[in-house]
Amino acid sequence: MLDFKPVDTPMNPNVKLLPNQGQPYPYLGKYKKLVGELNYLTMTRPDIVFPITVVNQFLNLPSGSHWIAIV
């Protein structure tokens, strides 16, 4: 592990995702399905674990900005 290479995470650090941020996203099932698929990808892509953990917080009531963050 001495020769590891750091990797950037694919998330803009300036984006602040908050609950109840704008209008609720109308396709809740679509949001949950995509987040679930991204969770599955984290098994082979450790660089996306943090961003996926962030959007997992909003599975109950995502807004349009949360959808944009995962697309």
N, CA, C and O atoms as CSV, one atom per row, in Angstrom:
chain,resi,resn,atom,element,x,y,z
A,1,MET,N,N,0.810,-1.195,0.000
A,1,MET,CA,C,0.000,0.000,0.000
A,1,MET,C,C,0.849,1.254,0.000
A,1,MET,O,O,0.315,2.358,0.105
A,2,LEU,N,N,2.119,1.113,-0.111
A,2,LEU,CA,C,2.974,2.294,-0.120
A,2,LEU,C,C,2.982,2.995,-1.469
A,2,LEU,O,O,3.342,4.169,-1.552
A,3,ASP,N,N,2.593,2.298,-2.519
A,3,ASP,CA,C,2.640,2.908,-3.844
A,3,ASP,C,C,1.238,3.247,-4.365
A,3,ASP,O,O,0.990,3.151,-5.567
A,4,PHE,N,N,0.319,3.641,-3.472
A,4,PHE,CA,C,-1.034,3.982,-3.900
A,4,PHE,C,C,-1.049,5.338,-4.590
A,4,PHE,O,O,-0.144,6.152,-4.408
A,5,LYS,N,N,-2.093,5.569,-5.385
A,5,LYS,CA,C,-2.261,6.839,-6.084
A,5,LYS,C,C,-3.622,7.423,-5.713
A,5,LYS,O,O,-4.639,6.754,-5.894
A,6,PRO,N,N,-3.666,8.639,-5.205
A,6,PRO,CA,C,-4.956,9.241,-4.867
A,6,PRO,C,C,-5.769,9.520,-6.133
A,6,PRO,O,O,-5.211,9.805,-7.193
A,7,VAL,N,N,-7.077,9.435,-6.006
A,7,VAL,CA,C,-7.975,9.653,-7.132
A,7,VAL,C,C,-9.004,10.697,-6.721
A,7,VAL,O,O,-9.512,10.668,-5.600
A,8,ASP,N,N,-9.307,11.613,-7.625
A,8,ASP,CA,C,-10.350,12.600,-7.359
A,8,ASP,C,C,-11.711,11.920,-7.349
A,8,ASP,O,O,-11.943,10.966,-8.092
A,9,THR,N,N,-12.604,12.413,-6.506
A,9,THR,CA,C,-13.973,11.901,-6.520
A,9,THR,C,C,-14.787,12.729,-7.505
A,9,THR,O,O,-14.566,13.934,-7.630
A,10,PRO,N,N,-15.717,12.103,-8.197
A,10,PRO,CA,C,-16.489,12.823,-9.214
A,10,PRO,C,C,-17.632,13.640,-8.617
A,10,PRO,O,O,-18.793,13.441,-8.974
A,11,MET,N,N,-17.307,14.550,-7.718
A,11,MET,CA,C,-18.336,15.380,-7.091
A,11,MET,C,C,-17.796,16.785,-6.920
A,11,MET,O,O,-16.676,16.978,-6.448
A,12,ASN,N,N,-18.584,17.746,-7.297
A,12,ASN,CA,C,-18.203,19.137,-7.139
A,12,ASN,C,C,-18.274,19.493,-5.652
A,12,ASN,O,O,-19.353,19.422,-5.064
A,13,PRO,N,N,-17.165,19.870,-5.036
A,13,PRO,CA,C,-17.180,20.163,-3.596
A,13,PRO,C,C,-17.955,21.427,-3.243
A,13,PRO,O,O,-18.263,21.648,-2.072
A,14,ASN,N,N,-18.276,22.262,-4.233
A,14,ASN,CA,C,-19.001,23.500,-3.963
A,14,ASN,C,C,-20.517,23.319,-3.950
A,14,ASN,O,O,-21.241,24.245,-3.586
A,15,VAL,N,N,-21.007,22.149,-4.339
A,15,VAL,CA,C,-22.443,21.889,-4.350
A,15,VAL,C,C,-22.894,21.488,-2.950
A,15,VAL,O,O,-22.363,20.544,-2.365
A,16,LYS,N,N,-23.865,22.204,-2.425
A,16,LYS,CA,C,-24.416,21.907,-1.101
A,16,LYS,C,C,-25.809,21.314,-1.291
A,16,LYS,O,O,-26.734,22.013,-1.705
A,17,LEU,N,N,-25.957,20.041,-0.991
A,17,LEU,CA,C,-27.256,19.386,-1.095
A,17,LEU,C,C,-27.919,19.382,0.273
A,17,LEU,O,O,-27.344,18.916,1.256
A,18,LEU,N,N,-29.135,19.907,0.322
A,18,LEU,CA,C,-29.879,20.014,1.572
A,18,LEU,C,C,-31.248,19.367,1.409
A,18,LEU,O,O,-31.758,19.289,0.291
A,19,PRO,N,N,-31.851,18.903,2.496
A,19,PRO,CA,C,-33.211,18.371,2.394
A,19,PRO,C,C,-34.202,19.482,2.052
A,19,PRO,O,O,-33.984,20.646,2.389
A,20,ASN,N,N,-35.277,19.116,1.388
A,20,ASN,CA,C,-36.328,20.075,1.001
A,20,ASN,C,C,-35.764,21.241,0.203
A,20,ASN,O,O,-36.123,22.397,0.431
A,21,GLN,N,N,-34.896,20.931,-0.717
A,21,GLN,CA,C,-34.229,21.952,-1.525
A,21,GLN,C,C,-34.972,22.073,-2.859
A,21,GLN,O,O,-34.652,21.359,-3.810
A,22,GLY,N,N,-35.947,22.958,-2.934
A,22,GLY,CA,C,-36.714,23.131,-4.158
A,22,GLY,C,C,-37.883,22.162,-4.234
A,22,GLY,O,O,-38.272,21.545,-3.242
A,23,GLN,N,N,-38.432,22.044,-5.437
A,23,GLN,CA,C,-39.581,21.169,-5.665
A,23,GLN,C,C,-39.180,19.702,-5.566
A,23,GLN,O,O,-38.096,19.330,-6.017
A,24,PRO,N,N,-40.039,18.860,-4.982
A,24,PRO,CA,C,-39.734,17.420,-4.922
A,24,PRO,C,C,-39.630,16.834,-6.330
A,24,PRO,O,O,-40.368,17.227,-7.233
A,25,TYR,N,N,-38.715,15.902,-6.502
A,25,TYR,CA,C,-38.555,15.236,-7.790
A,25,TYR,C,C,-39.752,14.315,-7.995
A,25,TYR,O,O,-40.025,13.475,-7.138
A,26,PRO,N,N,-40.481,14.450,-9.119
A,26,PRO,CA,C,-41.737,13.709,-9.286
A,26,PRO,C,C,-41.576,12.203,-9.510
A,26,PRO,O,O,-42.536,11.455,-9.322
A,27,TYR,N,N,-40.407,11.752,-9.899
A,27,TYR,CA,C,-40.207,10.335,-10.216
A,27,TYR,C,C,-39.361,9.671,-9.135
A,27,TYR,O,O,-38.196,9.343,-9.360
A,28,LEU,N,N,-39.954,9.476,-7.965
A,28,LEU,CA,C,-39.239,8.935,-6.811
A,28,LEU,C,C,-38.659,7.557,-7.104
A,28,LEU,O,O,-37.528,7.265,-6.713
A,29,GLY,N,N,-39.421,6.709,-7.788
A,29,GLY,CA,C,-38.939,5.364,-8.116
A,29,GLY,C,C,-37.712,5.396,-9.011
A,29,GLY,O,O,-36.791,4.597,-8.844
A,30,LYS,N,N,-37.704,6.316,-9.955
A,30,LYS,CA,C,-36.564,6.460,-10.871
A,30,LYS,C,C,-35.307,6.888,-10.107
A,30,LYS,O,O,-34.213,6.385,-10.359
A,31,TYR,N,N,-35.483,7.823,-9.172
A,31,TYR,CA,C,-34.364,8.292,-8.354
A,31,TYR,C,C,-33.804,7.153,-7.514
A,31,TYR,O,O,-32.592,6.944,-7.469
A,32,LYS,N,N,-34.701,6.409,-6.841
A,32,LYS,CA,C,-34.261,5.306,-5.982
A,32,LYS,C,C,-33.565,4.217,-6.789
A,32,LYS,O,O,-32.578,3.639,-6.333
A,33,LYS,N,N,-34.077,3.935,-7.988
A,33,LYS,CA,C,-33.477,2.901,-8.832
A,33,LYS,C,C,-32.060,3.294,-9.238
A,33,LYS,O,O,-31.142,2.476,-9.171
A,34,LEU,N,N,-31.883,4.540,-9.657
A,34,LEU,CA,C,-30.555,4.987,-10.081
A,34,LEU,C,C,-29.575,5.002,-8.910
A,34,LEU,O,O,-28.424,4.595,-9.066
A,35,VAL,N,N,-30.010,5.460,-7.753
A,35,VAL,CA,C,-29.129,5.461,-6.582
A,35,VAL,C,C,-28.758,4.027,-6.208
A,35,VAL,O,O,-27.617,3.758,-5.832
A,36,GLY,N,N,-29.713,3.114,-6.309
A,36,GLY,CA,C,-29.427,1.707,-6.036
A,36,GLY,C,C,-28.408,1.128,-7.003
A,36,GLY,O,O,-27.516,0.382,-6.598
A,37,GLU,N,N,-28.537,1.468,-8.278
A,37,GLU,CA,C,-27.574,0.998,-9.276
A,37,GLU,C,C,-26.190,1.578,-9.017
A,37,GLU,O,O,-25.181,0.893,-9.180
A,38,LEU,N,N,-26.149,2.835,-8.615
A,38,LEU,CA,C,-24.859,3.452,-8.297
A,38,LEU,C,C,-24.249,2.824,-7.047
A,38,LEU,O,O,-23.031,2.668,-6.963
A,39,ASN,N,N,-25.087,2.464,-6.080
A,39,ASN,CA,C,-24.593,1.753,-4.894
A,39,ASN,C,C,-23.933,0.443,-5.294
A,39,ASN,O,O,-22.893,0.077,-4.746
A,40,TYR,N,N,-24.524,-0.257,-6.234
A,40,TYR,CA,C,-23.960,-1.519,-6.713
A,40,TYR,C,C,-22.577,-1.275,-7.335
A,40,TYR,O,O,-21.659,-2.074,-7.152
A,41,LEU,N,N,-22.442,-0.186,-8.056
A,41,LEU,CA,C,-21.156,0.132,-8.689
A,41,LEU,C,C,-20.056,0.438,-7.679
A,41,LEU,O,O,-18.875,0.303,-7.997
A,42,THR,N,N,-20.422,0.846,-6.476
A,42,THR,CA,C,-19.399,1.195,-5.485
A,42,THR,C,C,-18.551,0.000,-5.071
A,42,THR,O,O,-17.482,0.172,-4.487
A,43,MET,N,N,-19.019,-1.210,-5.369
A,43,MET,CA,C,-18.211,-2.393,-5.033
A,43,MET,C,C,-16.928,-2.444,-5.853
A,43,MET,O,O,-15.908,-2.959,-5.395
A,44,THR,N,N,-16.985,-1.908,-7.061
A,44,THR,CA,C,-15.796,-1.930,-7.916
A,44,THR,C,C,-15.226,-0.543,-8.167
A,44,THR,O,O,-14.158,-0.414,-8.765
A,45,ARG,N,N,-15.924,0.499,-7.718
A,45,ARG,CA,C,-15.468,1.871,-7.927
A,45,ARG,C,C,-15.439,2.624,-6.604
A,45,ARG,O,O,-16.359,3.387,-6.311
A,46,PRO,N,N,-14.395,2.422,-5.799
A,46,PRO,CA,C,-14.352,3.090,-4.491
A,46,PRO,C,C,-14.293,4.615,-4.590
A,46,PRO,O,O,-14.560,5.304,-3.605
A,47,ASP,N,N,-13.950,5.147,-5.753
A,47,ASP,CA,C,-13.876,6.597,-5.899
A,47,ASP,C,C,-15.254,7.260,-5.912
A,47,ASP,O,O,-15.342,8.478,-5.761
A,48,ILE,N,N,-16.336,6.486,-6.089
A,48,ILE,CA,C,-17.666,7.093,-6.097
A,48,ILE,C,C,-18.447,6.850,-4.807
A,48,ILE,O,O,-19.619,7.214,-4.721
A,49,VAL,N,N,-17.823,6.248,-3.818
A,49,VAL,CA,C,-18.534,5.926,-2.570
A,49,VAL,C,C,-19.036,7.190,-1.874
A,49,VAL,O,O,-20.198,7.238,-1.470
A,50,PHE,N,N,-18.205,8.200,-1.725
A,50,PHE,CA,C,-18.629,9.398,-1.000
A,50,PHE,C,C,-19.794,10.115,-1.687
A,50,PHE,O,O,-20.785,10.409,-1.020
A,51,PRO,N,N,-19.720,10.409,-2.991
A,51,PRO,CA,C,-20.869,11.085,-3.612
A,51,PRO,C,C,-22.164,10.277,-3.524
A,51,PRO,O,O,-23.238,10.852,-3.350
A,52,ILE,N,N,-22.073,8.967,-3.639
A,52,ILE,CA,C,-23.277,8.145,-3.561
A,52,ILE,C,C,-23.830,8.152,-2.139
A,52,ILE,O,O,-25.046,8.136,-1.948
A,53,THR,N,N,-22.959,8.175,-1.153
A,53,THR,CA,C,-23.406,8.267,0.237
A,53,THR,C,C,-24.150,9.577,0.476
A,53,THR,O,O,-25.137,9.609,1.212
A,54,VAL,N,N,-23.683,10.645,-0.138
A,54,VAL,CA,C,-24.336,11.948,0.023
A,54,VAL,C,C,-25.753,11.909,-0.545
A,54,VAL,O,O,-26.690,12.349,0.121
A,55,VAL,N,N,-25.930,11.388,-1.770
A,55,VAL,CA,C,-27.269,11.383,-2.367
A,55,VAL,C,C,-28.184,10.335,-1.731
A,55,VAL,O,O,-29.405,10.437,-1.848
A,56,ASN,N,N,-27.615,9.333,-1.062
A,56,ASN,CA,C,-28.429,8.345,-0.342
A,56,ASN,C,C,-29.238,8.991,0.776
A,56,ASN,O,O,-30.276,8.460,1.172
A,57,GLN,N,N,-28.784,10.113,1.283
A,57,GLN,CA,C,-29.467,10.786,2.385
A,57,GLN,C,C,-30.846,11.301,1.990
A,57,GLN,O,O,-31.682,11.570,2.853
A,58,PHE,N,N,-31.085,11.437,0.689
A,58,PHE,CA,C,-32.310,12.078,0.218
A,58,PHE,C,C,-33.253,11.103,-0.481
A,58,PHE,O,O,-34.041,11.518,-1.331
A,59,LEU,N,N,-33.188,9.816,-0.140
A,59,LEU,CA,C,-34.041,8.823,-0.789
A,59,LEU,C,C,-35.522,9.016,-0.468
A,59,LEU,O,O,-36.371,8.664,-1.287
A,60,ASN,N,N,-35.852,9.562,0.691
A,60,ASN,CA,C,-37.264,9.751,1.049
A,60,ASN,C,C,-37.933,10.851,0.252
A,60,ASN,O,O,-39.068,10.683,-0.195
A,61,LEU,N,N,-37.260,11.970,0.063
A,61,LEU,CA,C,-37.868,13.101,-0.625
A,61,LEU,C,C,-36.807,13.864,-1.427
A,61,LEU,O,O,-36.378,14.943,-1.016
A,62,PRO,N,N,-36.384,13.311,-2.564
A,62,PRO,CA,C,-35.379,14.010,-3.366
A,62,PRO,C,C,-36.006,15.181,-4.120
A,62,PRO,O,O,-37.201,15.184,-4.414
A,63,SER,N,N,-35.186,16.154,-4.419
A,63,SER,CA,C,-35.638,17.285,-5.230
A,63,SER,C,C,-34.926,17.230,-6.578
A,63,SER,O,O,-34.098,16.353,-6.825
A,64,GLY,N,N,-35.257,18.167,-7.430
A,64,GLY,CA,C,-34.630,18.220,-8.746
A,64,GLY,C,C,-33.126,18.409,-8.661
A,64,GLY,O,O,-32.389,17.869,-9.486
A,65,SER,N,N,-32.658,19.165,-7.679
A,65,SER,CA,C,-31.211,19.378,-7.542
A,65,SER,C,C,-30.497,18.094,-7.135
A,65,SER,O,O,-29.341,17.887,-7.501
A,66,HIS,N,N,-31.173,17.235,-6.384
A,66,HIS,CA,C,-30.573,15.949,-6.019
A,66,HIS,C,C,-30.469,15.056,-7.257
A,66,HIS,O,O,-29.482,14.341,-7.431
A,67,TRP,N,N,-31.490,15.101,-8.111
A,67,TRP,CA,C,-31.459,14.324,-9.357
A,67,TRP,C,C,-30.306,14.799,-10.240
A,67,TRP,O,O,-29.569,13.983,-10.794
A,68,ILE,N,N,-30.154,16.090,-10.368
A,68,ILE,CA,C,-29.072,16.649,-11.191
A,68,ILE,C,C,-27.716,16.225,-10.644
A,68,ILE,O,O,-26.787,15.987,-11.415
A,69,ALA,N,N,-27.592,16.129,-9.333
A,69,ALA,CA,C,-26.320,15.739,-8.721
A,69,ALA,C,C,-25.918,14.318,-9.096
A,69,ALA,O,O,-24.725,14.030,-9.197
A,70,ILE,N,N,-26.887,13.417,-9.307
A,70,ILE,CA,C,-26.519,12.042,-9.630
A,70,ILE,C,C,-26.463,11.780,-11.124
A,70,ILE,O,O,-25.927,10.758,-11.552
A,71,VAL,N,N,-27.004,12.681,-11.916
A,71,VAL,CA,C,-26.968,12.485,-13.370
A,71,VAL,C,C,-25.787,13.180,-13.903
A,71,VAL,O,O,-25.548,13.154,-15.110
